[in-house]
Amino acid sequence: MAQAIMIQGTGSNVGKSMIVAGILRALRARGLNVRPFKPQNMSNNAAVTSDGGEIGRAQALQARACGVAPHTDMNPVLLKPQTATGAQIVIQGQVAGHQEAHAFGKNKETLMPAVLESFYRLGEQCDLIVVEGAGSPAETNLRAGDIANMGFAHAANVPVILMGDIDRGGVIAQIVGTQAVLSQADNALIKGFCVNKFRGDRSLFDAGRDDIAARTGWPSLGVLPWFDQAARLPAEDVMDLPARARSGGAGVVVAVPQLPRIANFDDLDPLAAEPGVDLRMITQGNPIPADADLILLVGSKSTISDLTALRAAGWDIDIAAHVRRGGHVMGLCGGYQMLGHTISDPDGHEGPAGTVEGLGHLDVETVLAPVKNLSLREGTHLESAAPLSGYEIHMGQTKGPDCARPWLELAGAPDGASSRSGAVLGCYLHGIFASDAFRAAYLGTLGAVSSVVFEDQVEDTLDALGAHIERYFDLDMLLDAAGVR
């Protein structure tokens, strides 16, 4: 069984996912065989694995940092929010049902056997597992039955490093306050702390770092400077999306309505990386700009409710006007379903059973079904013959006359649907913009020139992140705490 170390944070969005990816890349560069693990994740940004399941996309990026393929054991419990109070529960890569938050809170400890099974199985493959916590262990109201932070750390006997975020302010209180509210047993698992996202002269925080150490008795593993290239890595959280957009920049305008249950928005990362693309996230209360060259409707965890939100924002009117002007529209997965005439949910998978009217820009109809399609796909863009690859992750089938005008070929079969004009496209394939040849060909039809080799950029950025961790984070202390050395 491999050794393990866990990175927990003083709060959400303190940079745990990115720092874990950097630690893994740095340790891989040292010659260690490492793996990522997150007991419980909450995200609608999922990745399809080669073993036919799904995990949080952050763990897929961390697997890439290790140089291995993503596997469902890396994230055994994934919660995918569908409503304000409920989520789809995915266990070891497969859908296990839907639960409201209060019910999950009562039942979550029943998932610990599956979490530990995945953890121990993963440990048979490597020297060290780097575990990422979720949210914060200081959320004492969630401590009973916890499987995401200290509950897991105790169950698997994994030492912990606590990370704070100086960029949001109050980092001394974040770390010292976390110690104050944790039990003596939980505090005993914490072997040190680090501070993330520092801007400027790090020596200015020497006294603050020493004060935290004196108050807690924990050693510091480092004060990590802000990593400027973070935006080049795939976004994990919808909160990161506005920072990826470059509204007002040069290039063709790609407008993306930001719907409440937006999912699998990694489709946007390659577009955000292109200097010739002005990617604009359109938030509630703002119209879709009339100068948009492309309106891109991306995935949704709850297509019908997001379609309702789209109409409430008045974006259906903006899209219709855009289509009348001959503008381009592309729908991916949930966005594809919205572009059709109807969406039927006969068994009530997303809410009350019934049928709703779609936007009507593609002559297709969708029926939601209980079985989720999870698959990795390769194929060709028919117009340009450019190769592409991606993944499907959806519940439902879409059929209709516009499917007789496919614009993709996947595994030798026609795929996707297009309008008579060819300006409105839809398909279920996520990740297609990461294929450089396809992205260049499609952007070319909009008048943009692609200048990015996206996958190389991600690899180069992971290398730079690993070097950043090697320089500013005490990896030797981490390995000592994990019992590797």
C-alpha positions as CSV (number, residue, x, y, z in Angstrom):
1,M,0.0,0.0,0.0
2,A,1.3,3.4,-1.0
3,Q,1.9,6.2,1.5
4,A,-0.4,9.3,1.3
5,I,-0.6,13.0,2.2
6,M,-3.7,15.1,2.2
7,I,-4.0,18.8,1.2
8,Q,-7.0,20.4,3.0
9,G,-8.0,24.1,2.7
10,T,-9.3,26.8,5.0
11,G,-12.1,27.3,2.5
12,S,-13.4,26.6,-1.0
13,N,-11.4,28.0,-4.0
14,V,-8.2,28.5,-2.1
15,G,-6.3,26.7,-4.9
16,K,-6.2,23.1,-3.6
17,S,-6.8,21.5,-6.9
18,M,-4.1,23.4,-8.7
19,I,-1.6,23.0,-5.9
20,V,-2.2,19.2,-5.8
21,A,-1.7,19.1,-9.6
22,G,1.6,21.0,-9.1
23,I,2.8,18.7,-6.3
24,L,2.0,15.7,-8.4
25,R,3.9,17.0,-11.4
26,A,6.9,18.0,-9.2
27,L,7.1,14.6,-7.5
28,R,6.8,12.9,-10.9
29,A,9.8,15.0,-12.0
30,R,11.6,13.6,-9.0
31,G,10.9,10.1,-10.2
32,L,8.1,9.1,-7.9
33,N,5.1,7.1,-9.1
34,V,2.2,9.2,-7.8
35,R,-1.6,9.4,-8.0
36,P,-4.3,11.9,-7.2
37,F,-7.3,11.2,-5.0
38,K,-10.4,13.2,-3.9
39,P,-12.8,11.2,-1.7
40,Q,-15.8,13.5,-2.5
41,N,-16.1,16.2,-5.1
42,M,-19.0,18.5,-6.0
43,S,-18.8,19.7,-9.6
44,N,-20.7,19.6,-12.8
45,N,-17.5,19.8,-14.7
46,A,-16.8,16.1,-15.2
47,A,-14.4,14.0,-17.2
48,V,-15.1,10.6,-18.8
49,T,-12.6,7.9,-17.8
50,S,-11.2,5.0,-19.9
51,D,-12.9,2.5,-17.5
52,G,-16.3,3.9,-18.5
53,G,-17.2,6.2,-15.7
54,E,-16.9,9.9,-14.7
55,I,-14.9,11.9,-12.2
56,G,-14.4,15.5,-11.4
57,R,-12.4,17.2,-14.1
58,A,-9.8,18.5,-11.6
59,Q,-8.9,14.9,-10.8
60,A,-8.5,14.3,-14.6
61,L,-6.1,17.2,-14.8
62,Q,-4.2,15.8,-11.7
63,A,-4.0,12.4,-13.4
64,R,-2.4,14.2,-16.4
65,A,0.1,15.8,-14.1
66,C,1.1,12.3,-13.0
67,G,1.3,11.1,-16.6
68,V,-1.5,8.5,-16.2
69,A,-5.0,8.1,-17.6
70,P,-7.9,9.2,-15.3
71,H,-9.6,6.4,-13.4
72,T,-12.9,6.4,-11.4
73,D,-10.9,5.4,-8.3
74,M,-9.4,8.8,-8.2
75,N,-12.7,10.4,-7.3
76,P,-15.1,7.8,-5.9
77,V,-17.9,10.1,-4.9
78,L,-19.0,12.9,-7.2
79,L,-22.0,15.2,-6.5
80,K,-23.4,16.9,-9.5
81,P,-25.9,19.7,-8.5
82,Q,-29.2,19.6,-10.3
83,T,-31.2,22.0,-8.2
84,A,-30.5,24.5,-5.4
85,T,-30.8,21.7,-2.8
86,G,-30.3,18.4,-4.6
87,A,-27.6,16.6,-6.6
88,Q,-27.0,13.5,-8.8
89,I,-24.8,11.1,-6.9
90,V,-22.1,9.3,-8.8
91,I,-20.3,6.5,-7.0
92,Q,-17.1,5.0,-8.4
93,G,-18.0,6.5,-11.8
94,Q,-21.6,5.4,-12.1
95,V,-24.9,7.2,-11.4
96,A,-26.3,6.0,-8.1
97,G,-29.4,8.3,-7.9
98,H,-30.4,11.7,-6.7
99,Q,-30.5,13.0,-3.2
100,E,-31.5,16.2,-1.5
101,A,-28.8,17.8,0.6
102,H,-30.4,17.0,3.9
103,A,-30.7,13.3,3.0
104,F,-27.1,13.2,1.8
105,G,-25.9,14.8,5.0
106,K,-27.5,11.9,6.9
107,N,-26.4,9.1,4.6
108,K,-22.9,10.2,3.5
109,E,-21.0,8.1,5.9
110,T,-22.5,5.0,4.2
111,L,-20.3,5.9,1.3
112,M,-17.1,5.5,3.2
113,P,-16.6,1.8,2.3
114,A,-16.6,2.7,-1.4
115,V,-14.2,5.6,-0.8
116,L,-11.8,3.4,1.1
117,E,-12.0,0.6,-1.4
118,S,-11.0,3.0,-4.2
119,F,-8.3,4.6,-2.1
120,Y,-6.7,1.3,-1.2
121,R,-7.0,0.0,-4.8
122,L,-5.3,3.1,-6.1
123,G,-2.6,2.7,-3.5
124,E,-1.5,-0.6,-5.1
125,Q,-0.4,1.2,-8.2
126,C,2.0,3.9,-6.8
127,D,4.5,5.2,-4.2
128,L,2.4,8.1,-3.0
129,I,-1.2,9.3,-3.2
130,V,-1.8,13.0,-2.9
131,V,-5.3,13.5,-1.5
132,E,-7.3,16.7,-2.0
133,G,-9.9,17.7,0.5
134,A,-13.2,19.5,-0.2
135,G,-14.3,22.8,1.1
136,S,-12.8,23.2,4.6
137,P,-12.5,21.0,7.7
138,A,-13.5,24.1,9.7
139,E,-17.1,23.5,8.6
140,T,-17.9,21.8,11.9
141,N,-21.5,21.4,11.1
142,L,-20.5,18.9,8.4
143,R,-18.0,16.9,10.6
144,A,-20.4,14.1,11.6
145,G,-20.1,11.3,9.1
146,D,-17.6,13.3,7.0
147,I,-16.0,11.5,4.1
148,A,-14.3,14.5,2.4
149,N,-11.9,15.9,4.9
150,M,-11.0,14.8,8.5
151,G,-13.4,11.9,8.5
152,F,-11.5,10.4,5.6
153,A,-8.1,11.3,7.0
154,H,-8.9,9.4,10.2
155,A,-10.4,6.5,8.4
156,A,-7.4,6.1,6.1
157,N,-4.8,7.4,8.7
158,V,-3.6,10.1,6.3
159,P,-1.6,13.1,7.6
160,V,-2.8,16.5,6.5
161,I,-1.3,19.8,5.3
162,L,-3.6,22.8,5.7
163,M,-3.5,25.5,3.0
164,G,-4.8,29.1,3.4
165,D,-5.4,31.7,0.7
166,I,-3.8,35.1,1.4
167,D,-5.4,36.7,-1.6
168,R,-8.8,36.8,0.0
169,G,-7.4,38.4,3.2
170,G,-7.3,37.2,6.8
171,V,-5.0,34.2,6.2
172,I,-3.7,34.2,9.7
173,A,-7.2,34.0,11.1
174,Q,-8.1,31.4,8.4
175,I,-5.4,29.0,9.6
176,V,-5.3,29.8,13.4
177,G,-9.1,29.8,13.4
178,T,-9.3,26.4,11.7
179,Q,-7.1,25.0,14.5
180,A,-9.3,26.6,17.1
181,V,-12.5,24.9,15.9
182,L,-11.1,21.5,15.2
183,S,-11.1,18.7,17.8
184,Q,-7.8,17.7,19.4
185,A,-7.9,14.4,17.4
186,D,-8.3,16.3,14.1
187,N,-5.6,18.8,14.9
188,A,-3.2,15.9,15.6
189,L,-3.4,14.9,12.0
190,I,-2.2,18.3,10.7
191,K,1.5,18.2,10.1
192,G,2.0,21.7,8.7
193,F,0.5,24.6,6.8
194,C,1.2,26.6,3.7
195,V,-0.1,29.9,2.3
196,N,-1.2,30.2,-1.3
197,K,-1.6,33.1,-3.8
198,F,0.8,35.6,-2.4
199,R,1.4,38.7,-4.5
200,G,4.6,40.8,-4.3
201,D,7.6,40.5,-2.0
202,R,7.2,37.3,0.1
203,S,9.5,38.5,2.8
204,L,6.9,41.0,3.8
205,F,4.9,38.1,5.2
206,D,7.7,36.4,7.1
207,A,6.4,37.8,10.4
208,G,2.9,36.6,9.5
209,R,4.1,33.1,8.6
210,D,6.1,33.0,11.9
211,D,3.1,34.1,13.9
212,I,0.9,31.3,12.4
213,A,3.6,28.8,13.3
214,A,3.9,30.2,16.9
215,R,0.2,30.2,17.4
216,T,-0.5,26.7,16.0
217,G,2.7,24.9,16.6
218,W,2.7,23.7,13.0
219,P,5.7,24.2,10.7
220,S,5.4,26.2,7.4
221,L,5.8,24.3,4.2
222,G,6.0,27.6,2.2
223,V,4.4,30.8,1.1
224,L,3.5,30.2,-2.5
225,P,3.5,33.2,-4.9
226,W,0.6,33.8,-7.3
227,F,1.0,31.4,-10.2
228,D,0.4,33.7,-13.2
229,Q,-0.2,30.9,-15.7
230,A,-3.1,29.4,-13.7
231,A,-5.6,30.6,-16.3
232,R,-4.0,28.3,-18.9
233,L,-5.1,25.2,-17.1
234,P,-8.7,23.9,-17.4
235,A,-11.1,25.6,-15.1
236,E,-12.5,23.4,-12.3
237,D,-15.2,25.7,-11.0
238,V,-17.8,27.9,-12.7
239,M,-16.6,30.7,-10.5
240,D,-13.4,30.7,-12.5
241,L,-15.2,31.3,-15.8
242,P,-15.5,35.1,-15.8
243,A,-11.7,35.3,-15.4
244,R,-11.1,33.2,-18.5
245,A,-13.2,35.6,-20.7
246,R,-11.6,38.6,-22.3
247,S,-14.6,40.8,-23.0
248,G,-13.6,43.8,-25.1
249,G,-10.6,42.0,-26.5
250,A,-9.7,41.6,-30.1
251,G,-10.9,38.9,-32.4
252,V,-14.1,37.1,-33.3
253,V,-16.7,37.4,-30.5
254,V,-17.9,34.1,-29.0
255,A,-20.8,34.7,-26.6
256,V,-21.6,32.1,-24.0
257,P,-24.7,32.5,-21.9
258,Q,-23.8,31.5,-18.3
259,L,-26.7,29.3,-17.1
260,P,-27.2,28.2,-13.5
261,R,-26.4,24.5,-14.1
262,I,-23.7,25.0,-16.7
263,A,-21.6,21.8,-17.0
264,N,-18.6,20.5,-18.8
265,F,-17.4,24.0,-19.6
266,D,-13.9,22.8,-20.4
267,D,-15.1,23.2,-23.9
268,L,-14.3,26.9,-23.4
269,D,-10.7,26.6,-22.3
270,P,-9.2,26.2,-25.8
271,L,-11.2,29.1,-27.0
272,A,-10.1,31.3,-24.1
273,A,-6.5,30.5,-25.0
274,E,-6.8,31.8,-28.5
275,P,-5.6,35.4,-29.0
276,G,-7.9,35.7,-32.0
277,V,-11.0,34.9,-29.9
278,D,-12.9,37.4,-27.7
279,L,-14.7,35.0,-25.4
280,R,-17.5,36.6,-23.4
281,M,-19.4,35.0,-20.6
282,I,-22.9,36.5,-20.6
283,T,-24.4,36.7,-17.1
284,Q,-28.0,37.1,-16.0
285,G,-29.3,40.6,-16.6
286,N,-27.1,41.2,-19.6
287,P,-28.1,40.8,-23.3
288,I,-26.2,38.6,-25.7
289,P,-24.2,41.2,-27.7
290,A,-25.4,42.0,-31.2
291,D,-21.8,41.8,-32.5
292,A,-21.4,38.2,-31.5
293,D,-20.0,36.0,-34.3
294,L,-20.9,32.8,-32.5
295,I,-23.3,32.0,-29.7
296,L,-22.1,28.9,-28.0
297,L,-24.6,27.0,-25.8
298,V,-22.5,24.5,-23.7
299,G,-23.5,21.6,-21.4
300,S,-26.0,21.7,-18.7
301,K,-26.7,19.4,-15.7
302,S,-30.3,20.3,-15.8
303,T,-31.3,21.1,-19.4
304,I,-35.0,21.9,-18.9
305,S,-34.5,24.2,-15.9
306,D,-31.6,25.9,-17.6
307,L,-33.7,26.4,-20.7
308,T,-36.3,28.1,-18.4
309,A,-33.5,30.3,-17.1
310,L,-32.4,31.2,-20.6
311,R,-35.9,32.4,-21.5
312,A,-36.2,34.3,-18.2
313,A,-33.1,36.2,-19.1
314,G,-34.5,37.1,-22.6
315,W,-31.7,35.2,-24.3
316,D,-34.1,33.2,-26.4
317,I,-35.1,36.5,-28.1
318,D,-31.4,37.5,-28.6
319,I,-30.6,34.0,-30.1
320,A,-33.6,34.2,-32.5
321,A,-32.5,37.7,-33.7
322,H,-28.9,36.4,-34.1
323,V,-30.2,33.5,-36.2
324,R,-32.3,35.8,-38.4
325,R,-29.2,37.9,-39.1
326,G,-27.4,34.8,-40.3
327,G,-25.3,34.4,-37.2
328,H,-23.7,31.2,-36.1
329,V,-24.9,29.1,-33.2
330,M,-23.4,25.9,-31.8
331,G,-25.0,23.7,-29.1
332,L,-23.0,21.1,-27.3
333,C,-24.8,18.4,-25.3
334,G,-27.4,20.2,-23.2
335,G,-27.1,23.2,-25.5
336,Y,-27.8,20.9,-28.5
337,Q,-31.0,19.7,-26.8
338,M,-32.1,23.2,-26.2
339,L,-31.8,24.1,-29.9
340,G,-34.4,21.5,-30.9
341,H,-38.2,21.7,-31.0
342,T,-38.9,19.8,-27.9
343,I,-37.3,18.1,-24.8
344,S,-39.3,15.3,-23.3
345,D,-38.6,13.9,-19.8
346,P,-41.2,11.1,-19.6
347,D,-39.8,9.6,-16.4
348,G,-39.0,12.8,-14.6
349,H,-35.2,12.6,-14.4
350,E,-34.8,16.3,-14.2
351,G,-38.0,17.2,-12.4
352,P,-41.7,16.8,-13.1
353,A,-42.4,14.4,-16.0
354,G,-43.4,16.2,-19.2
355,T,-42.4,17.9,-22.5
356,V,-41.2,21.4,-22.9
357,E,-40.7,23.5,-26.0
358,G,-37.1,24.1,-27.2
359,L,-35.7,27.1,-29.0
360,G,-36.6,25.6,-32.4
361,H,-33.5,26.4,-34.4
362,L,-32.8,22.8,-35.2
363,D,-35.4,20.4,-36.6
364,V,-34.8,17.7,-33.9
365,E,-36.4,16.4,-30.7
366,T,-34.9,15.1,-27.6
367,V,-36.1,12.4,-25.2
368,L,-34.3,12.1,-21.9
369,A,-33.6,8.5,-20.7
370,P,-32.4,6.9,-17.5
371,V,-29.1,5.4,-19.0
372,K,-26.2,7.8,-19.1
373,N,-24.0,7.7,-22.2
374,L,-20.3,7.9,-21.0
375,S,-17.8,7.4,-23.8
376,L,-14.6,8.6,-25.3
377,R,-14.9,9.3,-29.0
378,E,-12.7,10.0,-32.0
379,G,-13.7,11.2,-35.4
380,T,-13.6,13.8,-38.2
381,H,-15.0,17.2,-39.0
382,L,-16.7,16.5,-42.3
383,E,-16.3,19.9,-43.9
384,S,-12.6,20.2,-43.3
385,A,-11.6,16.5,-42.8
386,A,-9.9,17.7,-39.6
387,P,-9.4,14.9,-37.0
388,L,-11.0,15.5,-33.6
389,S,-11.7,13.7,-30.3
390,G,-13.8,14.3,-27.2
391,Y,-16.2,12.6,-24.9
392,E,-20.0,12.2,-24.5
393,I,-21.7,12.4,-21.1
394,H,-25.4,12.8,-21.4
395,M,-28.8,11.2,-20.7
396,G,-31.1,11.2,-23.7
397,Q,-31.3,10.8,-27.5
398,T,-31.9,13.4,-30.1
399,K,-33.4,12.7,-33.5
400,G,-35.0,14.5,-36.3
401,P,-34.6,15.7,-40.0
402,D,-31.6,17.9,-39.3
403,C,-29.7,14.8,-38.2
404,A,-29.7,14.0,-41.9
405,R,-27.2,16.9,-42.2
406,P,-24.4,15.6,-40.0
407,W,-21.3,17.7,-39.6
408,L,-19.2,15.1,-37.7
409,E,-18.2,11.5,-38.3
410,L,-17.5,9.5,-35.2
411,A,-16.3,5.9,-35.3
412,G,-17.3,5.8,-39.0
413,A,-20.9,6.9,-38.4
414,P,-22.4,10.4,-39.2
415,D,-23.1,12.5,-36.1
416,G,-24.5,15.8,-35.1
417,A,-27.2,18.0,-36.7
418,S,-27.1,21.2,-38.8
419,S,-29.8,23.6,-40.0
420,R,-30.5,24.1,-43.7
421,S,-28.3,27.2,-43.7
422,G,-25.5,25.3,-41.9
423,A,-25.2,28.2,-39.4
424,V,-26.7,26.3,-36.5
425,L,-24.9,23.2,-35.4
426,G,-25.5,20.8,-32.5
427,C,-23.8,17.6,-31.2
428,Y,-23.2,15.7,-28.0
429,L,-19.4,15.7,-28.3
430,H,-17.6,17.7,-25.6
431,G,-14.0,18.6,-25.8
432,I,-13.9,19.1,-29.6
433,F,-12.3,22.5,-29.4
434,A,-9.2,21.0,-27.8
435,S,-8.5,19.4,-31.2
436,D,-6.2,21.9,-32.8
437,A,-7.0,21.1,-36.4
438,F,-10.8,21.2,-35.9
439,R,-10.6,24.4,-33.8
440,A,-8.5,26.1,-36.5
441,A,-10.9,25.0,-39.3
442,Y,-14.0,26.1,-37.4
443,L,-12.6,29.4,-36.3
444,G,-11.5,30.0,-39.8
445,T,-15.2,30.0,-40.9
446,L,-15.7,32.8,-38.5
447,G,-12.7,34.8,-39.7
448,A,-10.3,33.9,-36.9
449,V,-6.8,32.4,-37.2
450,S,-5.9,29.8,-34.6
451,S,-2.4,30.2,-33.1
452,V,-2.4,27.8,-30.1
453,V,-1.3,24.2,-29.8
454,F,-3.6,23.6,-26.9
455,E,-2.5,20.3,-25.4
456,D,1.1,21.4,-25.6
457,Q,0.2,24.5,-23.7
458,V,-1.4,22.5,-21.0
459,E,1.6,20.3,-20.6
460,D,4.0,23.3,-20.6
461,T,1.9,24.9,-18.0
462,L,1.9,21.8,-15.8
463,D,5.7,21.7,-16.1
464,A,5.9,25.3,-15.0
465,L,3.5,24.7,-12.1
466,G,5.6,21.7,-11.0
467,A,8.7,23.9,-11.1
468,H,6.8,26.6,-9.1
469,I,6.0,24.0,-6.4
470,E,9.6,22.7,-6.4
471,R,10.9,26.2,-5.8
472,Y,8.5,27.5,-3.2
473,F,7.0,24.5,-1.5
474,D,8.9,22.3,0.9
475,L,8.4,18.9,-0.8
476,D,11.0,17.3,1.4
477,M,8.9,18.1,4.5
478,L,5.8,16.9,2.7
479,L,7.5,13.6,1.9
480,D,8.7,13.3,5.5
481,A,5.2,13.9,6.8
482,A,3.9,11.2,4.4
483,G,6.5,8.7,5.6
484,V,8.0,8.3,2.1
485,R,11.5,9.1,3.1
